[in-house]
Amino acid sequence: WHEGLAFLGSAPQLAQLTLAPKGGAHMTAAAVRGLAPLRGQLRELALTVETHRHIPGLLSDLPTFGDLQSLAMMTDPSIQSRSKPQDARQIVLLTQEHVGVLTTSCKTLKRLSLPGVSVDVAGMQALLAGLPHLEQLHLASVLPGSTETLPTHAHPALKELGLRSWTLDTKVAARLPAAGVKLCNWLSPAQASLYGPDLAYRIELTLVVPNGPEAGIDVALTELQAAAINLAAAGPDGLKLAGGGYQPYGSPHLSLRCEHVGIAVLGAESRLVQAIAPLAPFVQ
């Protein structure tokens, strides 16, 4: 393996590399560290990993690249089809430590695709702050996290944010870097070739209002309004909603799920509608 990489390192014109182990072989930490001879010449790197759970550890072993523009880590569909259902549902979260290593090793990234892993709001903010040239970001989801965070400032380069799940806590939706950004579904290469880009740019948006009775309906509605204002800042070209019930070409549809507030919503319906008013131009 190392001899092979050293041989590839002797070809300075090599700029793109896709590694997809076959025959039961798996991408290992040693194999990722072995990429060091190519760190000065690679512009695009795609790695196939055994499961999403391996991605954070492999990110920690990346060598420092000089001018890497694109990084993708995803699972082999044939392995994924044999995996247990609970493995597919498991959330793999990038910690601040993983994000710090990634932003140090790949400072020049313009495209980052990690569709099997999630970040919390603080992790996303650290990721964007550490990758000033990032134009495309693909993740599984963005979670609220345990710490209070301020709204995310507009990123100078970000053009596209793709998520596998657009079920968003209102605290997350209020803090995404949405202004002027295309919000889309992440599609695998096979899905993209089958459905085309039109499906990717029609998201099924569900806003979750999670505030409990201790926070009160006022706090819940304040967060909801902040989320609506922030997402609307994506503009008509950035936020395109799909039809309800998995009908991508139906009437643009927004789902709103209130958790815990329960009966507190009764009597506050008009305030709730006012809170989501900024999204009115996007839905029917």
C-alpha positions as CSV (number, residue, x, y, z in Angstrom):
1,W,0.0,0.0,0.0
2,H,2.7,2.5,1.0
3,E,4.8,1.5,-1.9
4,G,1.9,2.1,-4.2
5,L,1.2,5.6,-2.8
6,A,4.9,6.5,-3.0
7,F,4.8,5.5,-6.7
8,L,1.7,7.7,-7.2
9,G,3.6,10.5,-5.5
10,S,6.2,10.3,-8.2
11,A,3.5,11.4,-10.7
12,P,3.2,15.2,-10.0
13,Q,0.4,15.6,-12.5
14,L,-1.9,13.3,-10.4
15,A,-4.5,15.6,-8.8
16,Q,-7.6,13.4,-8.3
17,L,-7.7,10.2,-6.3
18,T,-10.6,7.9,-5.4
19,L,-9.9,5.0,-3.0
20,A,-12.6,2.3,-2.7
21,P,-11.2,-0.9,-1.1
22,K,-12.7,-4.1,-2.5
23,G,-12.8,-7.7,-1.6
24,G,-13.4,-7.2,2.1
25,A,-10.6,-4.7,2.5
26,H,-11.4,-1.6,4.6
27,M,-10.0,2.0,4.7
28,T,-7.8,2.2,7.8
29,A,-6.2,4.9,9.8
30,A,-2.7,3.7,8.6
31,A,-3.9,3.9,5.0
32,V,-5.2,7.5,5.4
33,R,-1.9,8.5,7.1
34,G,-0.1,6.9,4.1
35,L,-1.5,9.6,1.9
36,A,1.2,11.9,3.2
37,P,3.4,11.6,0.0
38,L,0.5,13.0,-2.1
39,R,-0.4,15.9,0.2
40,G,1.3,18.5,-2.0
41,Q,-0.3,17.5,-5.3
42,L,-3.9,16.2,-4.6
43,R,-6.8,18.6,-5.4
44,E,-9.6,16.1,-5.1
45,L,-9.8,13.1,-2.7
46,A,-12.7,10.6,-2.3
47,L,-12.6,7.8,0.2
48,T,-15.0,4.9,0.6
49,V,-15.3,3.7,4.2
50,E,-16.8,0.7,5.8
51,T,-19.4,2.5,7.9
52,H,-20.2,6.1,8.8
53,R,-18.9,5.4,12.4
54,H,-15.4,5.2,11.0
55,I,-15.4,8.7,9.4
56,P,-14.6,10.8,12.5
57,G,-11.5,8.7,13.3
58,L,-10.3,8.7,9.7
59,L,-10.6,12.5,9.6
60,S,-8.3,12.7,12.6
61,D,-5.6,10.9,10.7
62,L,-5.7,13.0,7.5
63,P,-2.3,14.5,6.7
64,T,-2.1,18.3,6.1
65,F,-2.8,18.9,2.4
66,G,-1.3,21.9,0.6
67,D,-4.1,22.7,-1.8
68,L,-6.9,20.1,-1.5
69,Q,-10.1,21.5,-3.0
70,S,-12.5,18.6,-2.6
71,L,-12.9,15.9,0.1
72,A,-15.6,13.2,0.2
73,M,-16.1,10.3,2.6
74,M,-19.0,7.9,2.1
75,T,-19.9,4.3,2.5
76,D,-20.0,1.6,-0.1
77,P,-23.7,1.0,-1.1
78,S,-23.1,-2.7,-1.2
79,I,-21.8,-2.7,2.3
80,Q,-24.6,-0.4,3.4
81,S,-27.3,-2.7,2.0
82,R,-25.9,-5.5,4.3
83,S,-25.7,-3.4,7.4
84,K,-28.2,-3.6,10.3
85,P,-31.1,-1.2,10.3
86,Q,-29.9,0.3,13.6
87,D,-26.6,1.2,12.0
88,A,-28.4,3.3,9.4
89,R,-30.4,5.1,12.0
90,Q,-27.4,5.8,14.3
91,I,-26.3,9.5,14.4
92,V,-22.6,10.0,14.0
93,L,-21.6,13.3,15.4
94,L,-18.4,15.2,14.6
95,T,-16.9,16.7,17.8
96,Q,-15.2,20.0,18.0
97,E,-11.9,18.1,18.1
98,H,-12.7,16.4,14.8
99,V,-13.7,19.7,13.2
100,G,-10.5,21.3,14.5
101,V,-8.3,18.6,12.9
102,L,-10.2,18.8,9.6
103,T,-10.0,22.6,9.3
104,T,-6.2,22.4,10.1
105,S,-5.5,19.6,7.6
106,C,-7.7,20.9,4.7
107,K,-7.8,24.6,5.1
108,T,-8.2,25.2,1.3
109,L,-11.3,23.0,0.8
110,K,-14.0,24.3,-1.5
111,R,-16.2,21.2,-1.4
112,L,-16.8,18.9,1.6
113,S,-19.1,15.9,1.4
114,L,-19.7,13.9,4.6
115,P,-23.3,12.7,4.1
116,G,-23.0,10.1,6.8
117,V,-22.1,12.4,9.7
118,S,-23.8,15.3,11.6
119,V,-22.6,18.3,13.4
120,D,-24.2,20.5,16.0
121,V,-24.6,24.3,15.6
122,A,-21.3,25.1,17.3
123,G,-19.5,22.5,15.2
124,M,-21.0,23.9,12.0
125,Q,-19.9,27.4,13.0
126,A,-16.4,26.2,13.8
127,L,-16.3,24.3,10.4
128,L,-17.3,27.4,8.4
129,A,-14.9,29.6,10.4
130,G,-12.0,27.3,9.7
131,L,-12.8,26.8,6.0
132,P,-13.0,30.3,4.5
133,H,-13.1,29.1,0.9
134,L,-15.8,26.4,1.3
135,E,-18.5,26.6,-1.4
136,Q,-20.4,23.3,-1.0
137,L,-21.1,21.5,2.3
138,H,-22.9,18.2,2.5
139,L,-23.8,16.6,5.8
140,A,-26.4,14.2,7.3
141,S,-28.0,16.8,9.6
142,V,-27.4,19.7,11.9
143,L,-28.3,19.2,15.6
144,P,-29.0,21.8,18.3
145,G,-26.1,20.8,20.6
146,S,-25.9,21.5,24.3
147,T,-24.5,25.0,24.3
148,E,-26.2,28.3,23.4
149,T,-24.9,29.8,20.2
150,L,-25.4,33.1,18.4
151,P,-26.7,33.2,14.9
152,T,-24.2,32.1,12.2
153,H,-22.7,35.0,10.2
154,A,-23.0,34.8,6.5
155,H,-20.1,32.8,5.0
156,P,-18.2,34.7,2.3
157,A,-17.9,31.7,0.0
158,L,-20.7,29.2,0.8
159,K,-23.1,28.6,-2.1
160,E,-24.7,25.3,-1.3
161,L,-25.8,23.5,1.9
162,G,-27.0,19.9,1.3
163,L,-28.5,17.8,4.1
164,R,-29.9,14.4,4.2
165,S,-32.5,15.4,6.8
166,W,-34.3,18.8,6.6
167,T,-36.1,18.1,9.9
168,L,-34.7,21.0,11.8
169,D,-35.0,22.2,15.4
170,T,-36.0,25.9,15.3
171,K,-32.8,26.8,17.1
172,V,-30.8,25.1,14.3
173,A,-32.9,26.7,11.5
174,A,-32.4,30.1,13.1
175,R,-28.6,29.7,13.0
176,L,-27.9,28.1,9.6
177,P,-25.9,30.1,7.2
178,A,-28.9,30.5,4.9
179,A,-28.6,34.0,3.4
180,G,-28.0,33.7,-0.3
181,V,-27.2,29.9,0.0
182,K,-28.9,27.1,-2.0
183,L,-30.5,24.7,0.5
184,C,-30.8,21.2,-1.0
185,N,-31.1,17.5,-0.3
186,W,-27.9,15.5,-0.5
187,L,-28.2,12.9,-3.2
188,S,-25.9,10.0,-3.8
189,P,-24.3,9.9,-7.3
190,A,-26.7,7.1,-8.2
191,Q,-29.7,9.2,-7.0
192,A,-28.5,12.3,-8.8
193,S,-28.2,10.4,-12.1
194,L,-31.6,8.8,-11.6
195,Y,-33.7,11.8,-10.4
196,G,-31.7,14.7,-11.7
197,P,-30.8,17.9,-9.9
198,D,-34.4,19.2,-9.8
199,L,-35.2,16.8,-6.9
200,A,-32.1,17.8,-5.0
201,Y,-33.2,21.4,-4.9
202,R,-36.7,20.7,-3.6
203,I,-36.5,20.0,0.1
204,E,-39.1,18.7,2.5
205,L,-38.7,21.2,5.4
206,T,-40.0,20.3,8.8
207,L,-39.5,22.8,11.6
208,V,-39.6,21.4,15.1
209,V,-40.6,23.6,18.0
210,P,-39.0,21.8,20.9
211,N,-39.5,24.3,23.8
212,G,-41.1,22.8,26.9
213,P,-43.6,24.3,29.2
214,E,-40.8,25.6,31.4
215,A,-39.7,27.8,28.5
216,G,-43.2,28.8,27.5
217,I,-44.9,29.5,24.2
218,D,-43.4,33.0,24.0
219,V,-39.8,31.6,23.7
220,A,-41.0,28.9,21.3
221,L,-42.6,31.4,19.0
222,T,-39.6,33.8,19.2
223,E,-37.3,30.9,18.0
224,L,-39.8,29.9,15.3
225,Q,-39.9,33.5,13.9
226,A,-36.1,33.7,13.9
227,A,-35.9,30.4,12.0
228,A,-38.5,31.6,9.4
229,I,-36.7,34.9,8.9
230,N,-33.3,33.2,8.5
231,L,-34.5,30.5,6.1
232,A,-36.4,33.1,4.0
233,A,-33.1,35.0,3.6
234,A,-32.0,32.1,1.2
235,G,-34.3,33.8,-1.3
236,P,-36.5,32.2,-4.0
237,D,-33.5,30.6,-5.7
238,G,-32.1,29.2,-2.5
239,L,-35.2,27.8,-0.7
240,K,-37.4,25.6,-2.9
241,L,-39.9,23.5,-1.0
242,A,-41.2,20.1,-2.2
243,G,-44.8,19.0,-2.0
244,G,-46.1,17.3,1.1
245,G,-46.1,13.5,1.5
246,Y,-43.1,12.8,-0.7
247,Q,-44.4,14.6,-3.7
248,P,-41.5,16.7,-4.9
249,Y,-43.5,18.4,-7.7
250,G,-46.7,19.1,-5.7
251,S,-47.6,22.3,-3.9
252,P,-44.7,23.7,-1.9
253,H,-45.2,22.4,1.6
254,L,-43.9,23.3,5.1
255,S,-44.4,20.9,8.1
256,L,-44.5,22.3,11.6
257,R,-44.2,20.0,14.6
258,C,-44.6,21.3,18.1
259,E,-43.0,19.2,20.8
260,H,-43.8,19.5,24.5
261,V,-45.6,22.9,24.1
262,G,-48.8,20.9,23.6
263,I,-51.9,22.7,24.8
264,A,-50.0,25.9,25.1
265,V,-50.4,26.3,21.3
266,L,-54.2,26.5,21.7
267,G,-55.2,30.1,21.6
268,A,-51.9,31.1,20.1
269,E,-52.6,30.0,16.5
270,S,-52.6,33.6,15.1
271,R,-49.3,34.3,16.7
272,L,-47.9,31.0,15.3
273,V,-49.0,32.0,11.8
274,Q,-47.4,35.4,12.2
275,A,-44.2,33.7,13.3
276,I,-43.9,31.7,10.1
277,A,-45.1,34.6,7.9
278,P,-41.6,35.2,6.4
279,L,-42.0,31.8,4.7
280,A,-45.4,32.6,3.2
281,P,-44.0,33.3,-0.3
282,F,-42.4,29.9,-0.4
283,V,-45.4,27.7,0.5
284,Q,-49.0,27.2,-0.6
